[in-house]
Amino acid sequence: MFTIAKTFTFSASHQLEGLPPDHPCCRVHGHNYSVDVELSGQTNEVGFVWDYRALDPFKVWLDATVDHRHLNDVVVFNPTAEYLAEWMFVRAINVLLGAPIRAVRVHETDRTVAEYRP
């Protein structure tokens, strides 16, 4: 079994609900996000698990849906990295039909990451 991943980036703002008023994440703030889409499986006759170029439709969706947006206006849930990872996993499955997607990771910074892996 092989595992590959491709990283995509976007910039967006959000404001998290349910936090104490003195928590910095309850204020509107932004991130330069990166999103890893992980795939796994056996290789094909060329030696690919999946052609990286075939993942381009996910980048098109990401740019059209979340790039330079306020995430609270885009999604109906509290836009934590955890919930964004789950939401983006489902979207990746729908956009990349047939791709053997195993996980999606959302990085808010280079030191923080949330992963959704069903």
KELO-831771 format. One record per atom (N, C-alpha, C, O): residue number from 1; atom name; y, x, z; residue in one letter. Coordinates in nm, 4 decimals. Layout:
{site NUM; CA; {Y; X; Z}; A}
...
//
This chain:
{site 1; N; {-0.1180; 0.0853; 0.0000}; M}
{site 1; CA; {0.0000; 0.0000; 0.0000}; M}
{site 1; C; {0.1236; 0.0893; 0.0000}; M}
{site 1; O; {0.1318; 0.1855; 0.0764}; M}
{site 2; N; {0.2184; 0.0570; -0.0853}; F}
{site 2; CA; {0.3444; 0.1299; -0.0940}; F}
{site 2; C; {0.4579; 0.0392; -0.0482}; F}
{site 2; O; {0.4501; -0.0829; -0.0616}; F}
{site 3; N; {0.5630; 0.0995; 0.0055}; T}
{site 3; CA; {0.6824; 0.0264; 0.0454}; T}
{site 3; C; {0.8033; 0.0926; -0.0200}; T}
{site 3; O; {0.8176; 0.2149; -0.0175}; T}
{site 4; N; {0.8895; 0.0104; -0.0781}; I}
{site 4; CA; {1.0151; 0.0590; -0.1354}; I}
{site 4; C; {1.1283; -0.0258; -0.0789}; I}
{site 4; O; {1.1047; -0.1326; -0.0224}; I}
{site 5; N; {1.2488; 0.0212; -0.0940}; A}
{site 5; CA; {1.3651; -0.0561; -0.0506}; A}
{site 5; C; {1.4839; -0.0179; -0.1368}; A}
{site 5; O; {1.4927; 0.0940; -0.1874}; A}
{site 6; N; {1.5739; -0.1116; -0.1523}; K}
{site 6; CA; {1.7001; -0.0847; -0.2201}; K}
{site 6; C; {1.8111; -0.1363; -0.1304}; K}
{site 6; O; {1.7986; -0.2423; -0.0692}; K}
{site 7; N; {1.9200; -0.0604; -0.1231}; T}
{site 7; CA; {2.0331; -0.0950; -0.0380}; T}
{site 7; C; {2.1474; -0.1490; -0.1236}; T}
{site 7; O; {2.1812; -0.0932; -0.2280}; T}
{site 8; N; {2.2054; -0.2585; -0.0766}; F}
{site 8; CA; {2.3196; -0.3232; -0.1408}; F}
{site 8; C; {2.4331; -0.3246; -0.0397}; F}
{site 8; O; {2.4084; -0.3195; 0.0808}; F}
{site 9; N; {2.5564; -0.3315; -0.0865}; T}
{site 9; CA; {2.6702; -0.3316; 0.0054}; T}
{site 9; C; {2.7665; -0.4457; -0.0268}; T}
{site 9; O; {2.7750; -0.4930; -0.1401}; T}
{site 10; N; {2.8382; -0.4877; 0.0766}; F}
{site 10; CA; {2.9467; -0.5843; 0.0604}; F}
{site 10; C; {3.0379; -0.5735; 0.1821}; F}
{site 10; O; {2.9990; -0.5198; 0.2859}; F}
{site 11; N; {3.1581; -0.6247; 0.1678}; S}
{site 11; CA; {3.2547; -0.6274; 0.2780}; S}
{site 11; C; {3.2868; -0.7725; 0.3094}; S}
{site 11; O; {3.3049; -0.8545; 0.2194}; S}
{site 12; N; {3.2937; -0.8031; 0.4384}; A}
{site 12; CA; {3.3231; -0.9408; 0.4786}; A}
{site 12; C; {3.3712; -0.9420; 0.6230}; A}
{site 12; O; {3.3529; -0.8459; 0.6978}; A}
{site 13; N; {3.4331; -1.0537; 0.6599}; S}
{site 13; CA; {3.4749; -1.0746; 0.7984}; S}
{site 13; C; {3.3881; -1.1845; 0.8594}; S}
{site 13; O; {3.3232; -1.2615; 0.7887}; S}
{site 14; N; {3.3887; -1.1895; 0.9910}; H}
{site 14; CA; {3.3241; -1.2991; 1.0635}; H}
{site 14; C; {3.3792; -1.3055; 1.2043}; H}
{site 14; O; {3.4521; -1.2169; 1.2489}; H}
{site 15; N; {3.3431; -1.4111; 1.2726}; Q}
{site 15; CA; {3.3822; -1.4332; 1.4113}; Q}
{site 15; C; {3.2628; -1.4992; 1.4784}; Q}
{site 15; O; {3.2167; -1.6043; 1.4337}; Q}
{site 16; N; {3.2124; -1.4387; 1.5850}; L}
{site 16; CA; {3.0931; -1.4912; 1.6498}; L}
{site 16; C; {3.1299; -1.5884; 1.7613}; L}
{site 16; O; {3.2194; -1.5630; 1.8419}; L}
{site 17; N; {3.0593; -1.6985; 1.7632}; E}
{site 17; CA; {3.0820; -1.8037; 1.8630}; E}
{site 17; C; {2.9889; -1.7841; 1.9814}; E}
{site 17; O; {2.8843; -1.7202; 1.9698}; E}
{site 18; N; {3.0281; -1.8398; 2.0954}; G}
{site 18; CA; {2.9426; -1.8385; 2.2133}; G}
{site 18; C; {2.9536; -1.7138; 2.2978}; G}
{site 18; O; {2.8738; -1.6948; 2.3896}; G}
{site 19; N; {3.0493; -1.6291; 2.2697}; L}
{site 19; CA; {3.0685; -1.5066; 2.3472}; L}
{site 19; C; {3.1832; -1.5246; 2.4457}; L}
{site 19; O; {3.2688; -1.6107; 2.4258}; L}
{site 20; N; {3.1859; -1.4441; 2.5523}; P}
{site 20; CA; {3.2994; -1.4511; 2.6454}; P}
{site 20; C; {3.4291; -1.4176; 2.5711}; P}
{site 20; O; {3.4278; -1.3402; 2.4754}; P}
{site 21; N; {3.5407; -1.4759; 2.6150}; P}
{site 21; CA; {3.6683; -1.4553; 2.5452}; P}
{site 21; C; {3.7121; -1.3090; 2.5358}; P}
{site 21; O; {3.7888; -1.2733; 2.4463}; P}
{site 22; N; {3.6643; -1.2242; 2.6271}; D}
{site 22; CA; {3.7048; -1.0839; 2.6237}; D}
{site 22; C; {3.6115; -0.9977; 2.5370}; D}
{site 22; O; {3.6333; -0.8772; 2.5247}; D}
{site 23; N; {3.5085; -1.0579; 2.4773}; H}
{site 23; CA; {3.4167; -0.9822; 2.3908}; H}
{site 23; C; {3.4833; -0.9602; 2.2558}; H}
{site 23; O; {3.5326; -1.0561; 2.1965}; H}
{site 24; N; {3.4866; -0.8373; 2.2051}; P}
{site 24; CA; {3.5579; -0.8107; 2.0800}; P}
{site 24; C; {3.5010; -0.8866; 1.9593}; P}
{site 24; O; {3.5742; -0.9131; 1.8638}; P}
{site 25; N; {3.3728; -0.9216; 1.9620}; C}
{site 25; CA; {3.3138; -0.9897; 1.8466}; C}
{site 25; C; {3.3486; -1.1383; 1.8391}; C}
{site 25; O; {3.3151; -1.2048; 1.7410}; C}
{site 26; N; {3.4160; -1.1911; 1.9425}; C}
{site 26; CA; {3.4575; -1.3314; 1.9335}; C}
{site 26; C; {3.5887; -1.3439; 1.8562}; C}
{site 26; O; {3.6301; -1.4540; 1.8200}; C}
{site 27; N; {3.6538; -1.2299; 1.8311}; R}
{site 27; CA; {3.7746; -1.2299; 1.7473}; R}
{site 27; C; {3.7341; -1.2085; 1.6016}; R}
{site 27; O; {3.6279; -1.1528; 1.5738}; R}
{site 28; N; {3.8177; -1.2520; 1.5103}; V}
{site 28; CA; {3.7917; -1.2263; 1.3691}; V}
{site 28; C; {3.7950; -1.0755; 1.3458}; V}
{site 28; O; {3.8895; -1.0070; 1.3848}; V}
{site 29; N; {3.6897; -1.0257; 1.2813}; H}
{site 29; CA; {3.6813; -0.8834; 1.2502}; H}
{site 29; C; {3.5936; -0.8670; 1.1263}; H}
{site 29; O; {3.5274; -0.9616; 1.0837}; H}
{site 30; N; {3.5933; -0.7489; 1.0698}; G}
{site 30; CA; {3.5181; -0.7277; 0.9470}; G}
{site 30; C; {3.4256; -0.6083; 0.9535}; G}
{site 30; O; {3.4348; -0.5238; 1.0425}; G}
{site 31; N; {3.3363; -0.6040; 0.8564}; H}
{site 31; CA; {3.2406; -0.4945; 0.8435}; H}
{site 31; C; {3.2247; -0.4591; 0.6963}; H}
{site 31; O; {3.2451; -0.5424; 0.6080}; H}
{site 32; N; {3.1885; -0.3356; 0.6721}; N}
{site 32; CA; {3.1361; -0.2940; 0.5430}; N}
{site 32; C; {2.9845; -0.2955; 0.5595}; N}
{site 32; O; {2.9241; -0.1976; 0.6033}; N}
{site 33; N; {2.9254; -0.4073; 0.5239}; Y}
{site 33; CA; {2.7830; -0.4293; 0.5447}; Y}
{site 33; C; {2.6998; -0.3531; 0.4422}; Y}
{site 33; O; {2.7446; -0.3268; 0.3306}; Y}
{site 34; N; {2.5786; -0.3184; 0.4821}; S}
{site 34; CA; {2.4773; -0.2791; 0.3849}; S}
{site 34; C; {2.3527; -0.3623; 0.4137}; S}
{site 34; O; {2.3217; -0.3943; 0.5284}; S}
{site 35; N; {2.2834; -0.3956; 0.3070}; V}
{site 35; CA; {2.1654; -0.4818; 0.3155}; V}
{site 35; C; {2.0509; -0.4102; 0.2445}; V}
{site 35; O; {2.0620; -0.3747; 0.1272}; V}
{site 36; N; {1.9415; -0.3896; 0.3163}; D}
{site 36; CA; {1.8215; -0.3300; 0.2577}; D}
{site 36; C; {1.7223; -0.4411; 0.2265}; D}
{site 36; O; {1.6894; -0.5219; 0.3133}; D}
{site 37; N; {1.6753; -0.4449; 0.1037}; V}
{site 37; CA; {1.5679; -0.5356; 0.0657}; V}
{site 37; C; {1.4433; -0.4492; 0.0517}; V}
{site 37; O; {1.4381; -0.3581; -0.0309}; V}
{site 38; N; {1.3428; -0.4795; 0.1341}; E}
{site 38; CA; {1.2191; -0.4015; 0.1365}; E}
{site 38; C; {1.1083; -0.4790; 0.0661}; E}
{site 38; O; {1.0906; -0.5988; 0.0882}; E}
{site 39; N; {1.0343; -0.4088; -0.0187}; L}
{site 39; CA; {0.9224; -0.4681; -0.0917}; L}
{site 39; C; {0.7997; -0.3808; -0.0677}; L}
{site 39; O; {0.8123; -0.2606; -0.0448}; L}
{site 40; N; {0.6816; -0.4410; -0.0730}; S}
{site 40; CA; {0.5611; -0.3597; -0.0597}; S}
{site 40; C; {0.4487; -0.4196; -0.1428}; S}
{site 40; O; {0.4440; -0.5398; -0.1689}; S}
{site 41; N; {0.3604; -0.3326; -0.1824}; G}
{site 41; CA; {0.2453; -0.3741; -0.2612}; G}
{site 41; C; {0.1832; -0.2548; -0.3296}; G}
{site 41; O; {0.2205; -0.1403; -0.3043}; G}
{site 42; N; {0.0892; -0.2828; -0.4156}; Q}
{site 42; CA; {0.0272; -0.1786; -0.4964}; Q}
{site 42; C; {0.1163; -0.1489; -0.6161}; Q}
{site 42; O; {0.1981; -0.2322; -0.6550}; Q}
{site 43; N; {0.1011; -0.0334; -0.6733}; T}
{site 43; CA; {0.1804; 0.0031; -0.7896}; T}
{site 43; C; {0.1210; -0.0568; -0.9161}; T}
{site 43; O; {0.0013; -0.0842; -0.9243}; T}
{site 44; N; {0.2088; -0.0763; -1.0149}; N}
{site 44; CA; {0.1638; -0.1256; -1.1453}; N}
{site 44; C; {0.1214; -0.0065; -1.2330}; N}
{site 44; O; {0.1107; 0.1062; -1.1848}; N}
{site 45; N; {0.0977; -0.0327; -1.3605}; E}
{site 45; CA; {0.0508; 0.0729; -1.4514}; E}
{site 45; C; {0.1528; 0.1853; -1.4707}; E}
{site 45; O; {0.1159; 0.2964; -1.5087}; E}
{site 46; N; {0.2794; 0.1573; -1.4452}; V}
{site 46; CA; {0.3831; 0.2598; -1.4560}; V}
{site 46; C; {0.3910; 0.3433; -1.3283}; V}
{site 46; O; {0.4327; 0.4590; -1.3315}; V}
{site 47; N; {0.3506; 0.2838; -1.2162}; G}
{site 47; CA; {0.3611; 0.3494; -1.0864}; G}
{site 47; C; {0.4676; 0.2895; -0.9975}; G}
{site 47; O; {0.5038; 0.3479; -0.8953}; G}
{site 48; N; {0.5190; 0.1713; -1.0360}; F}
{site 48; CA; {0.6213; 0.1013; -0.9577}; F}
{site 48; C; {0.5577; -0.0071; -0.8707}; F}
{site 48; O; {0.4639; -0.0745; -0.9132}; F}
{site 49; N; {0.6089; -0.0234; -0.7499}; V}
{site 49; CA; {0.5834; -0.1460; -0.6737}; V}
{site 49; C; {0.6618; -0.2583; -0.7396}; V}
{site 49; O; {0.6108; -0.3687; -0.7589}; V}
{site 50; N; {0.7869; -0.2285; -0.7738}; W}
{site 50; CA; {0.8769; -0.3220; -0.8422}; W}
{site 50; C; {0.9860; -0.2372; -0.9050}; W}
{site 50; O; {1.0282; -0.1381; -0.8454}; W}
{site 51; N; {1.0320; -0.2728; -1.0213}; D}
{site 51; CA; {1.1393; -0.1985; -1.0869}; D}
{site 51; C; {1.2703; -0.2234; -1.0106}; D}
{site 51; O; {1.3116; -0.3383; -0.9951}; D}
{site 52; N; {1.3350; -0.1181; -0.9637}; Y}
{site 52; CA; {1.4605; -0.1334; -0.8891}; Y}
{site 52; C; {1.5648; -0.2119; -0.9682}; Y}
{site 52; O; {1.6432; -0.2872; -0.9104}; Y}
{site 53; N; {1.5659; -0.1946; -1.0986}; R}
{site 53; CA; {1.6628; -0.2668; -1.1815}; R}
{site 53; C; {1.6389; -0.4169; -1.1775}; R}
{site 53; O; {1.7322; -0.4947; -1.1972}; R}
{site 54; N; {1.5178; -0.4580; -1.1527}; A}
{site 54; CA; {1.4864; -0.6006; -1.1456}; A}
{site 54; C; {1.5441; -0.6648; -1.0200}; A}
{site 54; O; {1.5379; -0.7868; -1.0048}; A}
{site 55; N; {1.6005; -0.5840; -0.9292}; L}
{site 55; CA; {1.6639; -0.6354; -0.8075}; L}
{site 55; C; {1.8115; -0.6669; -0.8285}; L}
{site 55; O; {1.8768; -0.7202; -0.7388}; L}
{site 56; N; {1.8646; -0.6344; -0.9461}; D}
{site 56; CA; {2.0067; -0.6571; -0.9740}; D}
{site 56; C; {2.0529; -0.8019; -0.9516}; D}
{site 56; O; {2.1659; -0.8215; -0.9069}; D}
{site 57; N; {1.9711; -0.9041; -0.9805}; P}
{site 57; CA; {2.0183; -1.0414; -0.9541}; P}
{site 57; C; {2.0543; -1.0670; -0.8080}; P}
{site 57; O; {2.1389; -1.1518; -0.7798}; P}
{site 58; N; {1.9919; -0.9956; -0.7151}; F}
{site 58; CA; {2.0281; -1.0123; -0.5741}; F}
{site 58; C; {2.1698; -0.9598; -0.5510}; F}
{site 58; O; {2.2465; -1.0206; -0.4765}; F}
{site 59; N; {2.2049; -0.8486; -0.6133}; K}
{site 59; CA; {2.3412; -0.7940; -0.6000}; K}
{site 59; C; {2.4433; -0.8904; -0.6599}; K}
{site 59; O; {2.5518; -0.9081; -0.6044}; K}
{site 60; N; {2.4099; -0.9521; -0.7716}; V}
{site 60; CA; {2.4997; -1.0503; -0.8328}; V}
{site 60; C; {2.5220; -1.1663; -0.7361}; V}
{site 60; O; {2.6352; -1.2108; -0.7173}; V}
{site 61; N; {2.4136; -1.2157; -0.6744}; W}
{site 61; CA; {2.4252; -1.3251; -0.5768}; W}
{site 61; C; {2.5091; -1.2809; -0.4571}; W}
{site 61; O; {2.5965; -1.3551; -0.4124}; W}
{site 62; N; {2.4834; -1.1614; -0.4050}; L}
{site 62; CA; {2.5558; -1.1101; -0.2885}; L}
{site 62; C; {2.7056; -1.1013; -0.3175}; L}
{site 62; O; {2.7880; -1.1456; -0.2375}; L}
{site 63; N; {2.7397; -1.0441; -0.4319}; D}
{site 63; CA; {2.8814; -1.0304; -0.4681}; D}
{site 63; C; {2.9492; -1.1662; -0.4826}; D}
{site 63; O; {3.0623; -1.1843; -0.4374}; D}
{site 64; N; {2.8817; -1.2605; -0.5444}; A}
{site 64; CA; {2.9412; -1.3925; -0.5685}; A}
{site 64; C; {2.9500; -1.4765; -0.4417}; A}
{site 64; O; {3.0359; -1.5640; -0.4310}; A}
{site 65; N; {2.8622; -1.4506; -0.3461}; T}
{site 65; CA; {2.8509; -1.5385; -0.2301}; T}
{site 65; C; {2.9215; -1.4868; -0.1057}; T}
{site 65; O; {2.9860; -1.5645; -0.0352}; T}
{site 66; N; {2.9108; -1.3563; -0.0770}; V}
{site 66; CA; {2.9618; -1.3071; 0.0516}; V}
{site 66; C; {3.0636; -1.1945; 0.0429}; V}
{site 66; O; {3.1350; -1.1693; 0.1400}; V}
{site 67; N; {3.0722; -1.1267; -0.0699}; D}
{site 67; CA; {3.1627; -1.0116; -0.0753}; D}
{site 67; C; {3.3085; -1.0554; -0.0635}; D}
{site 67; O; {3.3541; -1.1453; -0.1342}; D}
{site 68; N; {3.3801; -0.9899; 0.0271}; H}
{site 68; CA; {3.5216; -1.0180; 0.0549}; H}
{site 68; C; {3.5455; -1.1649; 0.0904}; H}
{site 68; O; {3.6401; -1.2278; 0.0430}; H}
{site 69; N; {3.4576; -1.2169; 0.1745}; R}
{site 69; CA; {3.4697; -1.3545; 0.2235}; R}
{site 69; C; {3.4658; -1.3532; 0.3761}; R}
{site 69; O; {3.4269; -1.2549; 0.4392}; R}
{site 70; N; {3.5073; -1.4654; 0.4322}; H}
{site 70; CA; {3.4931; -1.4876; 0.5757}; H}
{site 70; C; {3.3609; -1.5611; 0.5931}; H}
{site 70; O; {3.3481; -1.6767; 0.5528}; H}
{site 71; N; {3.2625; -1.4945; 0.6529}; L}
{site 71; CA; {3.1257; -1.5474; 0.6570}; L}
{site 71; C; {3.1154; -1.6823; 0.7280}; L}
{site 71; O; {3.0276; -1.7623; 0.6956}; L}
{site 72; N; {3.2028; -1.7081; 0.8233}; N}
{site 72; CA; {3.2010; -1.8380; 0.8906}; N}
{site 72; C; {3.2299; -1.9524; 0.7940}; N}
{site 72; O; {3.1901; -2.0661; 0.8193}; N}
{site 73; N; {3.2984; -1.9237; 0.6843}; D}
{site 73; CA; {3.3267; -2.0246; 0.5825}; D}
{site 73; C; {3.2135; -2.0378; 0.4810}; D}
{site 73; O; {3.2122; -2.1321; 0.4019}; D}
{site 74; N; {3.1188; -1.9443; 0.4826}; V}
{site 74; CA; {3.0105; -1.9411; 0.3840}; V}
{site 74; C; {2.8820; -2.0018; 0.4384}; V}
{site 74; O; {2.8118; -2.0734; 0.3670}; V}
{site 75; N; {2.8509; -1.9736; 0.5645}; V}
{site 75; CA; {2.7239; -2.0177; 0.6230}; V}
{site 75; C; {2.7480; -2.1247; 0.7300}; V}
{site 75; O; {2.8587; -2.1377; 0.7821}; V}
{site 76; N; {2.6444; -2.1998; 0.7616}; V}
{site 76; CA; {2.6557; -2.3082; 0.8599}; V}
{site 76; C; {2.6026; -2.2662; 0.9976}; V}
{site 76; O; {2.5888; -2.3501; 1.0866}; V}
{site 77; N; {2.5732; -2.1390; 1.0151}; F}
{site 77; CA; {2.5209; -2.0871; 1.1415}; F}
{site 77; C; {2.6143; -1.9783; 1.1931}; F}
{site 77; O; {2.7027; -1.9322; 1.1208}; F}
{site 78; N; {2.5947; -1.9378; 1.3172}; N}
{site 78; CA; {2.6710; -1.8284; 1.3757}; N}
{site 78; C; {2.6330; -1.7007; 1.2991}; N}
{site 78; O; {2.5170; -1.6597; 1.3046}; N}
{site 79; N; {2.7263; -1.6373; 1.2285}; P}
{site 79; CA; {2.6904; -1.5282; 1.1367}; P}
{site 79; C; {2.6648; -1.3941; 1.2053}; P}
{site 79; O; {2.7346; -1.2956; 1.1812}; P}
{site 80; N; {2.5635; -1.3929; 1.2909}; T}
{site 80; CA; {2.5190; -1.2673; 1.3509}; T}
{site 80; C; {2.4396; -1.1894; 1.2463}; T}
{site 80; O; {2.3937; -1.2467; 1.1475}; T}
{site 81; N; {2.4237; -1.0614; 1.2676}; A}
{site 81; CA; {2.3440; -0.9797; 1.1752}; A}
{site 81; C; {2.2003; -1.0315; 1.1682}; A}
{site 81; O; {2.1374; -1.0284; 1.0625}; A}
{site 82; N; {2.1494; -1.0790; 1.2817}; E}
{site 82; CA; {2.0122; -1.1300; 1.2842}; E}
{site 82; C; {1.9971; -1.2518; 1.1935}; E}
{site 82; O; {1.9064; -1.2574; 1.1105}; E}
{site 83; N; {2.0865; -1.3492; 1.2100}; Y}
{site 83; CA; {2.0770; -1.4704; 1.1279}; Y}
{site 83; C; {2.1087; -1.4416; 0.9809}; Y}
{site 83; O; {2.0512; -1.5038; 0.8916}; Y}
{site 84; N; {2.1994; -1.3479; 0.9559}; L}
{site 84; CA; {2.2282; -1.3107; 0.8176}; L}
{site 84; C; {2.1059; -1.2479; 0.7516}; L}
{site 84; O; {2.0790; -1.2732; 0.6341}; L}
{site 85; N; {2.0315; -1.1663; 0.8262}; A}
{site 85; CA; {1.9106; -1.1042; 0.7712}; A}
{site 85; C; {1.8083; -1.2103; 0.7316}; A}
{site 85; O; {1.7474; -1.2009; 0.6251}; A}
{site 86; N; {1.7893; -1.3106; 0.8163}; E}
{site 86; CA; {1.6938; -1.4173; 0.7832}; E}
{site 86; C; {1.7416; -1.4966; 0.6616}; E}
{site 86; O; {1.6632; -1.5248; 0.5710}; E}
{site 87; N; {1.8696; -1.5323; 0.6595}; W}
{site 87; CA; {1.9265; -1.6093; 0.5493}; W}
{site 87; C; {1.9156; -1.5325; 0.4182}; W}
{site 87; O; {1.8808; -1.5896; 0.3148}; W}
{site 88; N; {1.9455; -1.4028; 0.4230}; M}
{site 88; CA; {1.9389; -1.3216; 0.3017}; M}
{site 88; C; {1.7953; -1.2983; 0.2565}; M}
{site 88; O; {1.7698; -1.2839; 0.1369}; M}
{site 89; N; {1.7017; -1.2945; 0.3501}; F}
{site 89; CA; {1.5605; -1.2852; 0.3128}; F}
{site 89; C; {1.5209; -1.4062; 0.2282}; F}
{site 89; O; {1.4606; -1.3914; 0.1219}; F}
{site 90; N; {1.5549; -1.5245; 0.2757}; V}
{site 90; CA; {1.5223; -1.6475; 0.2023}; V}
{site 90; C; {1.5909; -1.6474; 0.0659}; V}
{site 90; O; {1.5294; -1.6839; -0.0343}; V}
{site 91; N; {1.7171; -1.6069; 0.0613}; R}
{site 91; CA; {1.7887; -1.6028; -0.0671}; R}
{site 91; C; {1.7262; -1.5016; -0.1617}; R}
{site 91; O; {1.7147; -1.5276; -0.2815}; R}
{site 92; N; {1.6857; -1.3866; -0.1093}; A}
{site 92; CA; {1.6220; -1.2848; -0.1934}; A}
{site 92; C; {1.4912; -1.3377; -0.2526}; A}
{site 92; O; {1.4621; -1.3135; -0.3697}; A}
{site 93; N; {1.4135; -1.4089; -0.1735}; I}
{site 93; CA; {1.2888; -1.4693; -0.2241}; I}
{site 93; C; {1.3211; -1.5660; -0.3375}; I}
{site 93; O; {1.2507; -1.5691; -0.4384}; I}
{site 94; N; {1.4272; -1.6451; -0.3214}; N}
{site 94; CA; {1.4640; -1.7446; -0.4225}; N}
{site 94; C; {1.5261; -1.6826; -0.5471}; N}
{site 94; O; {1.5074; -1.7341; -0.6574}; N}
{site 95; N; {1.5992; -1.5735; -0.5313}; V}
{site 95; CA; {1.6673; -1.5097; -0.6435}; V}
{site 95; C; {1.5724; -1.4160; -0.7198}; V}
{site 95; O; {1.5800; -1.4047; -0.8422}; V}
{site 96; N; {1.4847; -1.3505; -0.6471}; L}
{site 96; CA; {1.3952; -1.2508; -0.7067}; L}
{site 96; C; {1.2533; -1.3058; -0.7121}; L}
{site 96; O; {1.1625; -1.2536; -0.6474}; L}
{site 97; N; {1.2359; -1.4094; -0.7885}; L}
{site 97; CA; {1.1067; -1.4778; -0.7955}; L}
{site 97; C; {0.9943; -1.3802; -0.8265}; L}
{site 97; O; {1.0016; -1.3024; -0.9216}; L}
{site 98; N; {0.8912; -1.3859; -0.7451}; G}
{site 98; CA; {0.7749; -1.3009; -0.7665}; G}
{site 98; C; {0.7827; -1.1643; -0.7025}; G}
{site 98; O; {0.6821; -1.0936; -0.6967}; G}
{site 99; N; {0.8988; -1.1250; -0.6545}; A}
{site 99; CA; {0.9121; -0.9928; -0.5920}; A}
{site 99; C; {0.8387; -0.9924; -0.4578}; A}
{site 99; O; {0.8511; -1.0874; -0.3805}; A}
{site 100; N; {0.7629; -0.8870; -0.4295}; P}
{site 100; CA; {0.6870; -0.8806; -0.3035}; P}
{site 100; C; {0.7754; -0.8376; -0.1856}; P}
{site 100; O; {0.7557; -0.7311; -0.1271}; P}
{site 101; N; {0.8730; -0.9226; -0.1522}; I}
{site 101; CA; {0.9698; -0.8901; -0.0466}; I}
{site 101; C; {0.9029; -0.9040; 0.0896}; I}
{site 101; O; {0.8382; -1.0045; 0.1189}; I}
{site 102; N; {0.9199; -0.8018; 0.1714}; R}
{site 102; CA; {0.8591; -0.8007; 0.3051}; R}
{site 102; C; {0.9612; -0.8107; 0.4167}; R}
{site 102; O; {0.9306; -0.8628; 0.5239}; R}
{site 103; N; {1.0833; -0.7614; 0.3929}; A}
{site 103; CA; {1.1840; -0.7621; 0.4995}; A}
{site 103; C; {1.3219; -0.7461; 0.4390}; A}
{site 103; O; {1.3384; -0.6957; 0.3280}; A}
{site 104; N; {1.4211; -0.7909; 0.5160}; V}
{site 104; CA; {1.5618; -0.7654; 0.4833}; V}
{site 104; C; {1.6278; -0.7139; 0.6108}; V}
{site 104; O; {1.6114; -0.7704; 0.7189}; V}
{site 105; N; {1.7029; -0.6048; 0.5948}; R}
{site 105; CA; {1.7775; -0.5470; 0.7051}; R}
{site 105; C; {1.9261; -0.5572; 0.6750}; R}
{site 105; O; {1.9696; -0.5292; 0.5633}; R}
{site 106; N; {2.0036; -0.5973; 0.7748}; V}
{site 106; CA; {2.1488; -0.6064; 0.7614}; V}
{site 106; C; {2.2105; -0.5067; 0.8587}; V}
{site 106; O; {2.1886; -0.5134; 0.9797}; V}
{site 107; N; {2.2879; -0.4143; 0.8029}; H}
{site 107; CA; {2.3593; -0.3135; 0.8819}; H}
{site 107; C; {2.5056; -0.3554; 0.8888}; H}
{site 107; O; {2.5713; -0.3708; 0.7858}; H}
{site 108; N; {2.5564; -0.3738; 1.0100}; E}
{site 108; CA; {2.7003; -0.3980; 1.0266}; E}
{site 108; C; {2.7757; -0.2654; 1.0300}; E}
{site 108; O; {2.8899; -0.2565; 0.9851}; E}
{site 109; N; {2.7116; -0.1647; 1.0828}; T}
{site 109; CA; {2.7679; -0.0290; 1.0869}; T}
{site 109; C; {2.6547; 0.0665; 1.0526}; T}
{site 109; O; {2.5415; 0.0237; 1.0301}; T}
{site 110; N; {2.6848; 0.1942; 1.0486}; D}
{site 110; CA; {2.5785; 0.2911; 1.0206}; D}
{site 110; C; {2.4885; 0.3141; 1.1419}; D}
{site 110; O; {2.3896; 0.3868; 1.1327}; D}
{site 111; N; {2.5221; 0.2529; 1.2553}; R}
{site 111; CA; {2.4414; 0.2686; 1.3766}; R}
{site 111; C; {2.3766; 0.1398; 1.4247}; R}
{site 111; O; {2.3007; 0.1413; 1.5217}; R}
{site 112; N; {2.4055; 0.0274; 1.3579}; T}
{site 112; CA; {2.3489; -0.1005; 1.4032}; T}
{site 112; C; {2.2792; -0.1705; 1.2878}; T}
{site 112; O; {2.3296; -0.1732; 1.1755}; T}
{site 113; N; {2.1635; -0.2266; 1.3165}; V}
{site 113; CA; {2.0858; -0.2931; 1.2125}; V}
{site 113; C; {2.0046; -0.4068; 1.2741}; V}
{site 113; O; {1.9545; -0.3958; 1.3860}; V}
{site 114; N; {1.9926; -0.5161; 1.1988}; A}
{site 114; CA; {1.9060; -0.6282; 1.2358}; A}
{site 114; C; {1.8099; -0.6491; 1.1201}; A}
{site 114; O; {1.8492; -0.6415; 1.0037}; A}
{site 115; N; {1.6853; -0.6753; 1.1519}; E}
{site 115; CA; {1.5831; -0.6936; 1.0492}; E}
{site 115; C; {1.5159; -0.8280; 1.0632}; E}
{site 115; O; {1.4859; -0.8726; 1.1739}; E}
{site 116; N; {1.4921; -0.8935; 0.9487}; Y}
{site 116; CA; {1.4087; -1.0134; 0.9463}; Y}
{site 116; C; {1.2854; -0.9808; 0.8651}; Y}
{site 116; O; {1.2940; -0.9405; 0.7491}; Y}
{site 117; N; {1.1697; -0.9991; 0.9285}; R}
{site 117; CA; {1.0404; -0.9738; 0.8664}; R}
{site 117; C; {0.9475; -1.0867; 0.9127}; R}
{site 117; O; {0.9045; -1.0891; 1.0280}; R}
{site 118; N; {0.9168; -1.1802; 0.8216}; P}
{site 118; CA; {0.8322; -1.2935; 0.8664}; P}
{site 118; C; {0.6902; -1.2497; 0.9012}; P}
{site 118; O; {0.6078; -1.3325; 0.9400}; P}
//
